[in-house]
Amino acid sequence: MSELQVDIIVVGGGLVGASLASRLSAGQHRVALIEGHSSLETVGDWDQRIYAISRASRRFLQDCGAWQRLDPARLAPIRQMRIFGDQRAELRFDAHGAGLNELAIITESRHLQHAIWQGLDRDRLTLIQPARPQQLHMTQDRVSLSLDQGQTLHGKLLVGADGAQSWVRQQWQRLSGSQQQAEAYGQSGVVANFSCSQPHQGTAWQWFQPDGSILAWLPLPGQRMSMVWSCSPERAQSLLALDPASLAEQVAAAGQHQLGDLQLITPAAAFPLRALVLPKLTSPRLALIGDAAHLVHPLAGQGVNLGFQDARDLAQVLLQHPSVDPGLPSLLQRYERMRRFDILAMHGVTKSLHRLFNQPGQLPRWLRNTGLTLTDRLPLLKQELIRHALG
């Protein structure tokens, strides 16, 4: 059994964990990145998982050196967003009207993952893969992590970036006695990509449906778009059971044929939607980032941006204090204070919208549609919403 002494151990080499490790490797800390898969660098065909990257996240990815490696041909700017209520109300956001080139930029998960991993400096950080944590031991002055391939790492700080089913979070909760669990929305997110007979012109669409489901179309390069349909598990299963032509027709009809005829270009997949906000993101020697720290409804498209902002702020705190023990509560509490408001605000907004559009009856329907219409008529409010979303 071998042992390795580092300063910071990052568990999880996905988008958020790898970006944090990449940013930290520019400093003086000795960093180890633990990833359970043998490789995360393949790009391949169009990915079902896509993200709308905000301006703040793009700046952070530029600092990591990842954004510069992205192929521009696989990026699509969102220049306009149109949101429809379930009673003809519409809210429209326009980049040009806000003095911007775009509201966000769409990229595929694998494409972005590849760019981040290409930038990992193997001379300045220790990458261990495939490996999974098996046992955690924490003392007042260090953390020890045993891996399934026999190695033990000792460090000053453990960062859990291992996703919604975070092993690190579960171990922390076990040690602290916390019972906080993710809350199910009672919906699944169905994702798929389509080619379109009409150009999307950089427009993102979102429809709040009368049955409480939420349909979103996001622009991909060329005449392609990516769909996220948040709906009941029963509806999700019925969509997955359709043949490609029938699924394309249902999706086109639900979106009022705004992009003409559709043709499926990636198989549909579904995942359960859950919410999670922890009372704390840190404890002595430990910090959580990304989906390990919080889960929000995808209706706002901000989940991965929250994660990148976690990584950005934690990296900023640690890089500004290179000679200070990175696991000290005073440093970690500073990171937690930086993140708490944004996480709670996004959680509150998405959960409230989800509840509002799932309330039956004429009064809730009138309130939500009137709210969309009034917001659309208040340019200062729309500019503030854009500013907050961009970061």
C-alpha positions, 0 to 999 in steps of 0.5 A, a space after each residue: 500500500 502506497 501513501 501520498 502527502 498533498 495539500 488539497 485532495 479533490 474527489 471528482 474529475 467532472 466539469 466542476 472538480 477538474 476546473 477547480 484542480 486546474 485552477 489550483 494547480 497554478 498556485 503553490 498547493 500540492 493538489 491531487 485529483 481523484 476520478 473514478 472513470 478511466 478517461 473523461 477526454 473523448 468528445 465523439 458525436 453530439 452530446 445529449 447533455 448541454 449547458 448554457 454557460 454564463 459570462 461569469 463561468 466563461 471568465 473562470 474557464 478562461 482563467 483555467 485555460 479551458 475556454 480557449 481550447 473549445 472548438 468554436 464550431 461546437 458552440 452556439 450563442 443564445 441571443 434571445 430567450 422566449 418564455 411562454 406561460 400556459 395561457 399565452 403570456 410571453 416574456 422575452 429577453 434580448 441580448 442586443 437590447 441589453 447591449 450584449 453579444 449573447 445571453 449565454 453560450 451553449 456547449 456540450 458536456 463532453 466537449 467542455 470536459 475534454 477542454 478542461 482535461 486537456 489543460 490539467 498540468 500533470 507536472 503540477 498536480 497528481 491525477 489518480 484514475 480510475 480510483 474511487 474513495 473507500 474510507 475517510 478519516 479526519 483529525 484536527 490537522 489532516 484528512 486521510 483518504 483510502 482509495 480502492 486501488 490501495 493508495 492512501 492520500 493525506 492532505 490538509 483539505 478534502 474537496 467533494 466535487 463528486 456529483 449529486 450522489 456524492 460519496 464525500 457528502 455522504 461520509 461527511 453527513 455520517 460523521 456529523 450526524 446530519 440527515 439532510 437528503 435531496 428532495 424529489 421534485 416528482 419530475 424527470 428531465 428528458 433530454 435529446 437533440 434534434 435537427 430542425 427544418 427552420 433556423 433557430 437564429 440563436 433563440 432559446 425557447 421555454 414553455 410552461 405547459 398546462 400539465 405542469 411540465 416545462 419544455 425547453 429548446 436550446 440552440 446548437 450549432 447549425 440547424 440543431 437544437 437540444 431539448 430538456 423536457 421536465 415532466 412527470 416520470 410517467 410522461 417521461 417513460 412514455 416519451 422514451 418509449 416512442 420511436 424517433 419519428 413519433 418523439 420528434 413529432 410530439 416535441 415539435 407539437 409541444 413547441 408549437 412547431 416554432 422550428 418546423 419539422 424535427 428529426 432526432 439525432 441523439 437517443 432520448 434519455 431521462 434523469 430524476 429531478 431533485 433539490 438539495 440545499 445543505 445547511 453548510 458547505 464546509 466543515 474543518 478540513 472539508 468543502 463541497 462544490 457543484 452538485 455535491 453541494 446543491 441541486 436546483 431545478 434545470 428550468 433556470 439552466 444555472 446548475 453548472 454555472 453555480 458549480 463553476 462559481 463554487 470552484 471559482 470562489 474556493 480557488 480564489 480564497 485558497 490562491 490568495 493565501 498560498 502559505 496558509 493551511 487550506 483546511 482552516 475553518 476561517 478560510 473555508 467559512 470565507 468561501 461559504 459566505 461568498 456562495 451562500 446567497 447565490 445558492 439560496 437565491 437560485 434555489 428559492 427562485 427555481 422552487 417557487 416557479 416550479 410550485 407556481 406552475 404546478 398549482 391548479 386553478 384559475 387564480 394561480 394560472 392568472 397570477 403566473 401568466 400576469 407575472 410573465 406579461 408584467 415582467 416583459 413590460 418592465 425593461 429595467 427589471 428585465 435588465 436586472 434579471 439578465 445581469 444577475 443571470 450573467 454573473 
